[in-house]
Amino acid sequence: MWTETEPSSPLAQPPFALNRRAFLGTYAGGLGAFALAHLLGLDAARAAPPAASGEAAASSRRGLLEPKPPHFAPRARAVICLFQHGGPSQVDLFDPKPELSRHGGKPYEGDLEVHFHKQRGNLLASPFKFQRCGASGLELSEVLPWTGKIADDLTLVRSMRTDSVDHEAALRCMHAGKVFGGRPAWGAWVVYALGTERQDLPAYVVLSDPGGLPVDGIRNWSSGFLPAMVQGTQIRSGKTPVFNLDAPEGLPEAARARQLRFLRGLNELHLHGREGNTELEARIANYEMAARMQLSVTEALDVSREDAETRRLYGLETQRAAEYGKRCLMARRLVERGVRFVQVFLSSQPWDTHDKNAETLKGLCAMTDQPSAALVMDLKRRGLLDSTIVLWTGEFGRLPVSQGKDGRDHNRHAFSLWLAGGGFRGGHAHGGTDDFGYRSVEDVVHVSDLHATLLHALGLDHRRLTHDHEGREDSLTDPAVSGAKVVRELLA
């Protein structure tokens, strides 16, 4: 009989008095091989009579991620979000303001919400020229030449608004719908609603920066109060994309298969009586998926399989854009193989230009502009853009006045973002800000409206996508509170 009392010496106890923790502490040296064992022995395992309780539990876990029908016919089936932590400056990149240029250096006469008030300066004109791009004539900054090449594929939203001027709260609003912590990321909502098309790849993949985590860390892709299995799976772009995935050499395949079956039994026994513990269920499900992932993830992330022209397109031959380009290319390869939701993050919050605004923007655009545009171009030429939403955004924008000598402070009242593909309207600029780019005033789009529209493009009604949380049907948009609506003008 199994016991939950951890023995002082596992080897001194009868074999079936050994609990899961004690076993792992004593015998864990060979567990790295279990995943591959399952992969290699999968066909044999299917032919064998299943253990009823263990197989039923595993089937239940897999069922959460089985493909599910949307509420209505979708325009898109996948999302790639290129998230720009820190708050890109809309008036320097996407929202040209002649009045700001004319009055640069003069005091701003109106009311202004300033985060660092003691450092508030005068109006700061953008040092960059804007130019009309594509047949649509979208005006974009000169530091975004590659984005200009895809202007006719873009829906440029210039009238965004959010609820907080603080990074962490604004990040939670953008990723999870509200400024409060502990809520599911919208990628988790998408996977919860639609499941996955591939059982050997995660449904929700996070391609993190090798330089480190972004501000707010793993909470950016949390499952919150949804089942833990729908949270983002972090994958690195280095030599070891997923830690502890490769099996050690030297162990016979049959032995590995037996070990994995034994481990599955241990996991199911440990889960018995703990049904409903979604974190434990997710951990077991992740171990099971690891076996299926060993070949598929390695293949999906291997950009060396791409031809030289594609590698050049993403900037992999350039020092500045190579790393970001590699992750954008990985995102395309993952979506191409059926992954539902991919996010590409940057380390820390590089777009937070409190000083040296122009200099910093030049460097960041040199790093991200070509790969971001290449992703859209590549998806389009492969026939994937119509079914994939590409979203380029930060959590808020910047003020039209200077902070100190040459920086810009946070601005929640106006920021810009762009979307491409997935049924969104190409070559379209939506909304507008005041003469100085401080406040969205025309066709304003709140973050909750953006979420409602994104879900709509995926065939999901944001009012119907709910989950019981503490006795209340909660949702990403919480429309009764936020008044969220689908912005149909953004859609083709």
C-alpha positions as CSV (number, residue, x, y, z in Angstrom):
1,M,0.0,0.0,0.0
2,W,1.3,3.5,-0.9
3,T,1.7,5.9,1.9
4,E,2.0,9.7,2.0
5,T,4.4,9.6,4.9
6,E,7.9,10.1,3.6
7,P,10.2,7.4,5.0
8,S,13.4,8.5,6.6
9,S,15.3,6.0,4.5
10,P,13.5,5.0,1.3
11,L,15.6,1.9,0.8
12,A,14.8,0.6,4.3
13,Q,11.0,0.6,3.6
14,P,9.0,-2.2,1.9
15,P,8.9,-1.4,-1.9
16,F,5.3,-0.3,-1.9
17,A,5.7,2.0,1.0
18,L,7.9,4.2,-1.1
19,N,6.1,7.4,-2.0
20,R,6.7,9.4,-5.2
21,R,8.9,12.1,-3.7
22,A,11.2,9.5,-2.0
23,F,11.4,7.5,-5.2
24,L,12.4,10.5,-7.2
25,G,15.0,11.5,-4.6
26,T,16.6,8.1,-4.7
27,Y,16.2,6.9,-8.3
28,A,15.8,10.1,-10.3
29,G,19.2,9.6,-12.1
30,G,17.5,7.6,-14.9
31,L,14.3,9.6,-15.3
32,G,15.7,11.8,-18.1
33,A,15.3,8.8,-20.5
34,F,11.6,8.3,-19.8
35,A,10.3,10.7,-22.3
36,L,12.1,9.2,-25.3
37,A,11.1,5.8,-24.1
38,H,7.5,6.8,-24.4
39,L,8.0,8.2,-27.9
40,L,9.8,5.0,-29.1
41,G,7.4,2.6,-27.5
42,L,4.2,4.4,-28.3
43,D,2.9,2.0,-30.9
44,A,3.6,-1.0,-28.6
45,A,1.9,0.8,-25.8
46,R,-1.2,1.3,-27.9
47,A,-1.4,-2.4,-28.7
48,A,-1.2,-3.3,-25.0
49,P,-4.3,-3.4,-22.8
50,P,-4.4,0.0,-21.0
51,A,-4.5,0.4,-17.3
52,A,-8.0,1.7,-16.8
53,S,-7.5,4.4,-14.2
54,G,-4.2,5.7,-15.5
55,E,-5.3,5.8,-19.1
56,A,-8.5,7.5,-18.2
57,A,-6.7,10.2,-16.3
58,A,-4.2,10.8,-19.1
59,S,-7.1,10.9,-21.6
60,S,-8.9,13.4,-19.5
61,R,-5.8,15.7,-19.4
62,R,-5.4,15.4,-23.2
63,G,-9.1,16.2,-23.6
64,L,-8.6,19.7,-22.3
65,L,-6.3,20.4,-25.2
66,E,-8.2,18.5,-27.9
67,P,-9.3,20.7,-30.8
68,K,-12.6,22.4,-30.1
69,P,-14.9,24.2,-32.4
70,P,-15.1,28.0,-32.3
71,H,-18.3,29.8,-31.7
72,F,-18.6,30.8,-35.4
73,A,-16.5,30.5,-38.6
74,P,-13.1,32.0,-37.8
75,R,-11.0,34.3,-40.0
76,A,-7.8,33.1,-38.3
77,R,-6.6,29.9,-36.6
78,A,-3.3,31.2,-35.0
79,V,-1.7,34.2,-33.5
80,I,1.9,35.5,-33.4
81,C,2.3,38.4,-30.9
82,L,5.5,40.4,-31.2
83,F,5.5,42.1,-27.8
84,Q,7.6,45.3,-27.3
85,H,8.1,45.7,-23.6
86,G,8.4,49.3,-22.3
87,G,6.0,51.3,-24.4
88,P,7.2,52.3,-28.0
89,S,6.8,56.0,-28.8
90,Q,3.9,56.4,-31.1
91,V,4.8,60.0,-32.1
92,D,8.3,58.9,-33.3
93,L,7.2,55.7,-35.1
94,F,3.6,55.6,-36.2
95,D,1.7,58.8,-35.5
96,P,3.2,61.9,-37.3
97,K,2.4,65.2,-35.6
98,P,3.3,68.4,-37.6
99,E,2.1,70.6,-34.7
100,L,4.5,68.8,-32.4
101,S,7.3,69.6,-34.8
102,R,6.2,73.2,-35.1
103,H,5.9,73.8,-31.4
104,G,8.9,71.7,-30.2
105,G,10.7,73.3,-27.3
106,K,7.6,75.2,-26.1
107,P,5.6,74.4,-22.9
108,Y,2.6,72.1,-23.3
109,E,-0.4,74.3,-22.3
110,G,-3.0,71.6,-21.4
111,D,-3.4,69.1,-18.6
112,L,-0.9,66.2,-18.7
113,E,-0.7,63.0,-16.7
114,V,3.0,62.6,-16.0
115,H,4.5,59.6,-14.3
116,F,7.8,61.4,-13.3
117,H,6.4,64.9,-12.9
118,K,9.6,66.6,-11.5
119,Q,11.4,65.7,-14.8
120,R,8.6,67.1,-17.1
121,G,10.0,69.2,-19.9
122,N,8.7,71.1,-22.9
123,L,7.2,69.6,-26.1
124,L,9.7,67.3,-27.8
125,A,9.5,67.2,-31.6
126,S,10.4,63.9,-33.2
127,P,13.8,64.0,-34.9
128,F,12.6,61.4,-37.5
129,K,10.9,62.1,-40.8
130,F,7.8,60.3,-41.8
131,Q,7.1,59.0,-45.3
132,R,4.1,57.5,-47.1
133,C,4.5,53.8,-47.8
134,G,2.8,51.4,-50.2
135,A,-0.2,52.0,-52.3
136,S,-2.2,52.8,-49.2
137,G,0.1,55.7,-48.3
138,L,0.4,54.8,-44.6
139,E,2.8,57.3,-43.0
140,L,5.6,55.6,-41.0
141,S,8.8,56.7,-39.5
142,E,12.0,56.6,-41.5
143,V,13.5,54.2,-38.8
144,L,11.0,51.6,-39.9
145,P,11.9,51.1,-43.6
146,W,11.1,47.3,-43.5
147,T,7.7,47.9,-41.9
148,G,7.1,50.4,-44.7
149,K,7.5,47.5,-47.2
150,I,4.5,45.7,-45.7
151,A,2.3,48.9,-45.3
152,D,-0.4,47.5,-47.5
153,D,-0.8,44.4,-45.2
154,L,-1.1,46.4,-42.0
155,T,-3.9,47.6,-39.9
156,L,-2.4,50.5,-38.0
157,V,-4.3,51.5,-34.9
158,R,-3.3,55.0,-33.8
159,S,-6.0,55.5,-31.1
160,M,-5.2,52.9,-28.5
161,R,-5.9,53.6,-24.8
162,T,-5.2,51.6,-21.7
163,D,-6.0,51.8,-17.9
164,S,-2.6,52.3,-16.2
165,V,0.5,54.4,-16.5
166,D,2.6,51.8,-14.6
167,H,4.4,49.1,-16.5
168,E,3.3,46.1,-14.5
169,A,-0.4,47.1,-14.3
170,A,-0.4,48.1,-18.0
171,L,1.2,44.7,-18.9
172,R,-1.5,42.9,-17.0
173,C,-4.1,44.9,-18.8
174,M,-2.6,44.2,-22.2
175,H,-2.0,40.5,-21.6
176,A,-4.9,39.6,-19.3
177,G,-7.6,42.2,-19.7
178,K,-7.4,44.0,-16.3
179,V,-4.7,45.7,-14.2
180,F,-5.2,43.1,-11.4
181,G,-2.8,40.2,-11.0
182,G,-3.6,36.5,-11.1
183,R,-5.7,36.6,-14.3
184,P,-5.2,34.4,-17.4
185,A,-3.2,35.7,-20.3
186,W,-5.3,36.0,-23.5
187,G,-3.2,33.3,-25.1
188,A,-4.3,31.0,-22.3
189,W,-8.0,32.0,-23.0
190,V,-7.5,31.1,-26.7
191,V,-6.0,27.7,-26.0
192,Y,-8.7,27.1,-23.3
193,A,-11.4,27.8,-26.0
194,L,-9.9,26.2,-29.0
195,G,-7.5,23.5,-27.8
196,T,-4.5,22.5,-30.0
197,E,-4.1,21.0,-33.4
198,R,-0.9,19.1,-32.4
199,Q,-0.5,16.8,-29.4
200,D,3.3,16.8,-29.9
201,L,3.8,20.5,-29.7
202,P,2.7,23.0,-27.0
203,A,-0.4,24.9,-28.0
204,Y,0.9,28.2,-26.5
205,V,4.6,28.9,-27.0
206,V,6.7,31.7,-25.5
207,L,9.9,32.5,-27.3
208,S,11.9,34.3,-24.6
209,D,14.9,36.5,-25.0
210,P,18.2,34.8,-24.2
211,G,19.1,38.0,-22.4
212,G,16.5,37.3,-19.7
213,L,12.9,37.5,-18.9
214,P,10.7,40.6,-19.6
215,V,9.3,42.8,-16.9
216,D,6.7,40.9,-14.9
217,G,8.3,37.6,-16.0
218,I,6.3,34.5,-16.4
219,R,3.1,36.3,-15.3
220,N,3.0,37.6,-18.9
221,W,1.9,34.2,-20.1
222,S,0.1,32.8,-17.0
223,S,-3.0,30.6,-17.0
224,G,-4.3,32.5,-14.0
225,F,-7.5,30.8,-12.7
226,L,-7.8,28.7,-15.9
227,P,-6.4,25.1,-15.8
228,A,-2.6,25.3,-15.7
229,M,-2.3,23.2,-18.8
230,V,-3.2,26.2,-21.0
231,Q,-0.4,28.5,-19.8
232,G,2.5,29.4,-22.1
233,T,5.4,27.1,-22.6
234,Q,8.7,28.9,-22.5
235,I,11.2,27.9,-25.2
236,R,14.6,29.4,-25.5
237,S,16.4,30.3,-28.7
238,G,19.8,28.9,-27.7
239,K,21.4,25.5,-28.0
240,T,19.0,24.0,-25.4
241,P,15.5,25.3,-26.3
242,V,13.8,23.2,-23.6
243,F,15.8,22.0,-20.6
244,N,16.0,18.3,-19.8
245,L,14.3,17.3,-23.0
246,D,17.0,15.1,-24.5
247,A,17.4,11.6,-23.2
248,P,20.7,10.2,-22.0
249,E,22.5,7.6,-24.2
250,G,23.1,4.0,-23.4
251,L,19.8,2.8,-22.1
252,P,18.0,0.1,-24.2
253,E,14.7,1.2,-25.7
254,A,12.7,-1.6,-24.0
255,A,14.0,-0.5,-20.6
256,R,13.2,3.1,-21.3
257,A,9.6,2.1,-22.2
258,R,9.2,0.1,-19.0
259,Q,10.6,3.0,-16.9
260,L,8.1,5.4,-18.5
261,R,5.2,3.1,-17.8
262,F,6.4,2.8,-14.2
263,L,6.7,6.6,-13.9
264,R,3.2,7.1,-15.3
265,G,1.9,4.7,-12.6
266,L,3.6,6.7,-9.9
267,N,2.2,9.9,-11.2
268,E,-1.3,8.5,-11.4
269,L,-1.1,7.2,-7.8
270,H,0.2,10.5,-6.6
271,L,-2.7,12.3,-8.4
272,H,-5.3,10.0,-6.8
273,G,-7.2,12.0,-4.3
274,R,-5.8,15.2,-5.7
275,E,-8.1,15.5,-8.7
276,G,-8.8,19.1,-9.4
277,N,-5.3,20.2,-8.6
278,T,-4.7,21.7,-12.0
279,E,-1.0,22.5,-11.4
280,L,-0.3,18.9,-10.6
281,E,-2.3,17.7,-13.6
282,A,-0.5,20.2,-15.8
283,R,2.9,19.0,-14.5
284,I,2.1,15.4,-15.3
285,A,0.6,16.4,-18.7
286,N,3.8,18.3,-19.4
287,Y,5.9,15.2,-18.7
288,E,3.8,13.2,-21.0
289,M,4.0,15.9,-23.7
290,A,7.8,16.0,-23.3
291,A,8.0,12.5,-24.8
292,R,6.0,13.5,-27.8
293,M,8.0,16.8,-28.1
294,Q,11.5,15.3,-28.3
295,L,11.5,15.0,-32.1
296,S,8.9,17.6,-33.1
297,V,10.3,20.5,-31.1
298,T,13.8,19.9,-32.2
299,E,12.7,19.9,-35.9
300,A,10.3,22.8,-35.5
301,L,13.0,25.1,-34.0
302,D,15.8,24.1,-36.3
303,V,16.1,27.3,-38.5
304,S,19.3,25.8,-40.2
305,R,16.8,23.9,-42.4
306,E,15.7,27.1,-44.0
307,D,17.2,28.2,-47.3
308,A,19.8,31.0,-47.5
309,E,17.2,33.5,-49.0
310,T,14.8,33.0,-46.1
311,R,17.6,33.4,-43.5
312,R,18.7,36.7,-45.2
313,L,15.1,37.9,-45.3
314,Y,14.9,37.6,-41.5
315,G,18.2,39.3,-41.0
316,L,20.0,36.2,-39.7
317,E,23.1,37.3,-41.6
318,T,23.2,40.7,-39.8
319,Q,24.7,41.2,-36.3
320,R,22.0,43.5,-35.0
321,A,18.8,41.7,-36.1
322,A,20.0,38.0,-36.1
323,E,18.8,37.0,-32.7
324,Y,15.4,38.6,-32.9
325,G,15.1,37.4,-36.5
326,K,15.8,33.8,-35.4
327,R,12.9,33.9,-33.0
328,C,10.5,35.4,-35.6
329,L,11.5,32.6,-38.0
330,M,10.9,30.1,-35.2
331,A,7.5,31.6,-34.7
332,R,6.6,31.1,-38.4
333,R,7.9,27.5,-38.2
334,L,5.8,26.8,-35.1
335,V,2.6,28.2,-36.6
336,E,3.2,26.4,-39.8
337,R,3.2,23.1,-37.8
338,G,-0.1,23.8,-36.0
339,V,0.9,25.8,-32.9
340,R,-2.0,27.9,-31.9
341,F,-0.4,30.9,-30.1
342,V,3.2,32.2,-30.2
343,Q,4.6,35.2,-28.3
344,V,8.0,36.7,-28.9
345,F,9.3,38.7,-25.9
346,L,12.3,41.0,-25.3
347,S,14.4,41.1,-22.2
348,S,13.4,43.6,-19.5
349,Q,11.7,46.6,-21.1
350,P,13.9,48.1,-23.8
351,W,11.3,50.5,-25.2
352,D,11.1,52.4,-21.9
353,T,12.9,55.5,-23.3
354,H,13.1,57.8,-20.3
355,D,16.3,59.2,-21.7
356,K,18.1,59.0,-25.0
357,N,14.7,58.4,-26.7
358,A,15.9,58.9,-30.3
359,E,19.1,57.0,-29.9
360,T,17.4,54.0,-28.3
361,L,14.7,53.9,-30.9
362,K,17.2,53.7,-33.7
363,G,18.9,50.7,-32.1
364,L,15.6,48.9,-31.3
365,C,14.3,49.4,-34.8
366,A,17.5,48.1,-36.3
367,M,17.0,45.0,-34.2
368,T,13.2,44.4,-34.7
369,D,12.1,46.2,-37.9
370,Q,13.4,43.7,-40.5
371,P,12.5,40.5,-38.7
372,S,9.0,41.8,-37.9
373,A,8.3,42.7,-41.5
374,A,10.0,39.5,-42.8
375,L,7.6,37.5,-40.7
376,V,4.6,39.1,-42.4
377,M,6.2,38.7,-45.8
378,D,7.1,35.1,-45.2
379,L,3.7,34.1,-43.9
380,K,2.1,35.8,-46.9
381,R,4.2,34.0,-49.5
382,R,3.5,30.7,-47.9
383,G,-0.2,31.2,-47.8
384,L,-0.3,31.5,-44.0
385,L,-1.0,35.1,-43.5
386,D,-4.8,34.9,-44.1
387,S,-5.1,32.4,-41.3
388,T,-2.5,33.9,-38.9
389,I,-2.9,37.2,-36.9
390,V,0.4,39.0,-36.4
391,L,0.2,41.6,-33.6
392,W,3.0,44.2,-32.9
393,T,2.4,46.1,-29.7
394,G,3.7,47.4,-26.4
395,E,1.7,48.1,-23.2
396,F,1.3,51.9,-23.7
397,G,2.9,54.9,-25.5
398,R,5.0,57.9,-24.6
399,L,4.3,61.6,-23.9
400,P,4.8,64.4,-26.4
401,V,6.9,66.3,-23.9
402,S,10.4,65.6,-22.9
403,Q,11.5,63.9,-19.7
404,G,14.8,65.4,-18.8
405,K,16.9,66.3,-21.8
406,D,15.9,63.8,-24.5
407,G,13.6,61.2,-23.0
408,R,9.8,60.5,-23.0
409,D,7.6,59.5,-20.1
410,H,4.8,56.9,-20.1
411,N,1.4,57.7,-21.7
412,R,-1.7,55.5,-21.2
413,H,-4.0,57.9,-23.1
414,A,-2.6,57.2,-26.6
415,F,-0.4,54.6,-28.3
416,S,-0.1,52.8,-31.6
417,L,0.1,49.2,-32.7
418,W,-0.2,47.2,-35.9
419,L,-1.9,44.0,-36.9
420,A,-1.5,42.0,-40.1
421,G,-3.3,39.0,-41.6
422,G,-6.1,36.9,-39.9
423,G,-8.9,38.9,-41.5
424,F,-7.7,42.3,-40.5
425,R,-7.9,45.2,-43.0
426,G,-4.7,45.8,-44.9
427,G,-3.4,49.3,-45.7
428,H,-5.7,50.9,-43.1
429,A,-4.9,53.5,-40.5
430,H,-7.6,53.6,-37.8
431,G,-8.4,56.4,-35.4
432,G,-6.4,59.4,-34.4
433,T,-4.9,61.4,-31.5
434,D,-4.9,65.1,-30.7
435,D,-2.5,67.6,-32.4
436,F,0.3,66.6,-30.1
437,G,-0.3,62.9,-29.9
438,Y,-1.1,62.9,-26.2
439,R,-4.7,61.6,-26.2
440,S,-6.7,59.3,-28.5
441,V,-9.7,61.3,-29.6
442,E,-11.0,59.7,-32.8
443,D,-12.4,56.1,-33.0
444,V,-10.8,55.2,-29.7
445,V,-9.9,51.6,-29.2
446,H,-9.5,50.4,-25.6
447,V,-7.4,47.4,-24.8
448,S,-10.6,45.4,-24.0
449,D,-12.0,46.3,-27.5
450,L,-8.8,45.0,-29.0
451,H,-9.2,41.7,-27.1
452,A,-12.8,41.4,-28.2
453,T,-11.8,42.0,-31.8
454,L,-8.9,39.5,-31.7
455,L,-11.1,36.8,-30.2
456,H,-13.8,37.6,-32.9
457,A,-11.2,37.0,-35.6
458,L,-10.5,33.6,-34.1
459,G,-14.2,32.7,-34.2
460,L,-14.8,33.4,-30.5
461,D,-17.5,35.6,-29.0
462,H,-15.8,37.4,-26.1
463,R,-19.2,37.5,-24.2
464,R,-19.5,33.7,-24.3
465,L,-15.9,32.8,-23.5
466,T,-16.2,32.5,-19.7
467,H,-15.0,30.5,-16.8
468,D,-16.4,30.2,-13.3
469,H,-14.1,32.0,-10.9
470,E,-15.0,32.4,-7.3
471,G,-18.7,32.0,-8.1
472,R,-18.7,34.4,-11.0
473,E,-18.5,33.8,-14.7
474,D,-15.4,35.7,-15.5
475,S,-13.9,36.4,-18.9
476,L,-11.0,38.1,-20.7
477,T,-13.0,41.3,-21.5
478,D,-15.5,41.3,-18.7
479,P,-17.9,43.3,-21.0
480,A,-20.4,44.2,-18.3
481,V,-17.7,46.2,-16.6
482,S,-15.4,47.3,-19.5
483,G,-18.1,47.8,-22.2
484,A,-15.8,45.9,-24.6
485,K,-16.9,45.7,-28.2
486,V,-15.7,44.3,-31.4
487,V,-14.2,47.0,-33.6
488,R,-15.5,45.9,-37.0
489,E,-13.8,48.7,-38.8
490,L,-10.5,46.9,-38.2
491,L,-11.7,43.8,-40.1
492,A,-11.7,43.2,-43.8
